[in-house]
Amino acid sequence: MSVFIQSAKQISAQKPLSDEWFDYPVYYEEPRVATINPDFAPYFSPLMARRLCTLQKRAVALSRLTLQEASVEMPDAIICGTGLGCINNVEKFLYSIMKNGEKFLQPTYFIQSTHNILSSTIAIDMKCRGYNNTYVHRGASFENALLDAIMQFEQGRVQNVLLGGFDELTDDYYKFLKRTGIWDFKTGESPKKKCFASEVAVSMLLGKTKNEHTICELNDVELLHKPTHGQVQETLDTILAKAGCALSDIDAVLTGLNTHAENDKDYHHAIDRFFGDIPVLQYKHLFGESFSSSAIGVYVALTCLRKGYAPAILSADKDVDVNRVKRILVYNHYRNNSHSFILLSSCSK
């Protein structure tokens, strides 16, 4: 069955709530970059703003704007993916335990340390009593949330789904990741040869039918665990067969290249073995690496489909625009374990 993306919004290291990055990207030299937050004052009363942590504010503001853009008042379901949840409040709660000897603890920090607080906060804000779920699978969290959304459509339970990918990064957790070598990025002279650790918040509305707001069609999603080369080939063949197209019909492959040697080797192998002469794109040099980076990858892909081309700033191997983009295959993996393929196609003729 067909699933369509009706609207999408982002808050990231690029200008928030905007597609300005497409033409005027911001480049960074730092190994860790904080999200550029919009002014939250128009979205929250002073009392509500004091109650919510920053990641909750991002999730709620994005969700409101995503529904508004699609002219939908109430979603049938809210599904989120997050690798860390509100990690800042988790740390505050743990530090409070250590400092105060397990006494005089702030209940707010404990409540907001649970990962499903994000989807719950969105539901409370909208007074939505529909299906509500949160997936916590580190770098594959968004893909699992997306698969759940598709299953809800297939079972006829929903007409639309509000889908989100949200993650933040604290100083202490970044230091931990840095020590483990997970996000040990190179710093090349070209902006395309650089990457950084960052945060991301993405919200999108999926719908069962195409309408005047539709951005693109979500043709298929496949998630594989430690696949062999044969399984990757078989999965690609299945995706293309379902979409009724050939590999030559794919206009670009958007990958999760991030300059980390272990991360990039699988991408380079797939590019050489499976994708041939198809233009290869990347996005993490603009938006950074996070546990929800695949969510921003889908956002980048649908933005290219909406505009009809991919700018040279996204090209991984050439500094030229991909002038015609009708189909994009988004390929990501988390630590060479969970591999995901997401095929998107334009609805415009």
Summary of the structure (lengths in Angstrom):
residues: 349
radius of gyration: 19.6
end to end distance: 20.2
largest distance: 64.5
contacts: 1212
relative contact order: 0.17
helix: 40%
strand: 22%
